C-alpha cells in the first residue's frame, strides 16, 4: 500500500472501492432509520400526507437531492480514478440501457436490491459470453 491516497495496485484499489460501496450502503441504511429518512419515506409514499403531518417537503426534497448528487459525484470520481481516463466514448448506448434496466428492475422501496441488480448486470454478460 502506498503511503497516502488510494492503493497502488489494481487489486487493492478494487478492495478500496468495495469498502467505499459498503460504507455508503451502511450510511444509507442508517439514514432510513433516522427522522430524515422517515420523512423521505413519507414524502415518497404521499407528498400531501407528509405535508399534512408537518414535514417540510421542500427542505426534505433538497436534502434528498443533495445526498443523491453527492453519492453520484463520488461514484463518478471513483469511476474516473479506476478507469484512469474518462471520455464521452466511455458511456455508450449499451451502458445507458444497462443502467436503465438496473433502475427499473430493482424495487424502489429497499436499498439492497439495486446493489444486487447492479452486481447481476455486471456478472451476467461475462458468464453468458464464456
N, C-alpha and C positions, 0 to 999 in steps of 0.2 A: 504494500500500500504506500502510495506517495504521501508525503507529509500532510499537505492540506488539500482540500477540494475533493474531487472525485477520484476514485482509484485509477491506476494506470492501465491495468489490463481490462479487456472487454468482459471477461467473466466476472470480475469484481464490480465492474460498472453495472452489469445486469443485476447483480445481487443488490446493489445500492438502489436501483430503480424499483426493484421488487419491494425492498424495505420502505421506500417512499410511498409506494402504492398502498401497502398495508397501513402505514401511518395515516394517510388520507382517509382510508376506509374506517379506521378506528375513530378518527375525529368526526367523520360524518355520522357514525353510529351514535356517538356521544351527543352530537348536535340534535339529533332527532329526539333524544330523551330530555333535552333542555326545554325551558319555556319558549325560546325562539323556535325550536324545532316543532313544538306543538302548535305554535301559531302558523308556521309554514304548512303543516298538515291541515289545519283548519281552513286556511285560505285555499289550499288545493281542493279540498272537498266541497266547500261552498263559500265563495267570497262574501256573499250577502250575510250569511250566518256568522262568519268570522267578524264582520264589521259590527253586527248587532251585539256580539259578545264583548265588544270593546277593544278589539285588536286593531292596531293602527296598520291598515292594509298597505298603504303606500310605503311606510317605513320598512315593513317586513319584506315587501317585494324588492325594495332597494338592497336590503341585506342579502336576499337570495341572489339577486343579480351580481352583487359584488363578490359573494362567495363563489358562484359558478364561474365568473370571469377569472378570479384568482386561481382556481384549481385548473381551469383550462389553460391559462397562461403558463403555469408551472409545468403542466403536461407538455405544452408546446416547446418550452425551453429544454425539458429533458429529452424530447424527441430530437431537437436540433443538436443537442450535445451528443446524443447517442449516434446520430447519423453522421455528424461531422460537417455536413453541408446540406442546406435546405434551399430548394428552388421550387418554382411552381410545378415543375415536372415531377416532384416528389408526390404530388397529390393528383392522381388521375381519376377518371370517372369510376373505375372499379373500386377504388378506395372509398369514394363518396357513397357508392351503393352499399358497400360493406358496412360503413358507419350508420347509414340509414337503417339497415337491417338490424344492427345491434340495438338501435333506439326503439324500433317498432316491435321487435320480438320480445324484449325483456319487459316484465311488468313494471309499471311506473310507481308502485306503492312501496317497493322494498329496494334497498341499496345493493344487496348481494347479487341478484340475478343479472344486472348489467355486467358485473365482473365475470360471471360465468359465461354469459353470451359472448363477451369480447374474447375470452380465452378460447371458447369453442370456435369462434370465427377465425382465429389465428391458427388453431391446430387442424381444423377440418381441411383446408386446401392442401396442406403439406401431407396429410395422411391420404387424401384422395389421389394425389399425384404419384406417390410411391406405392 
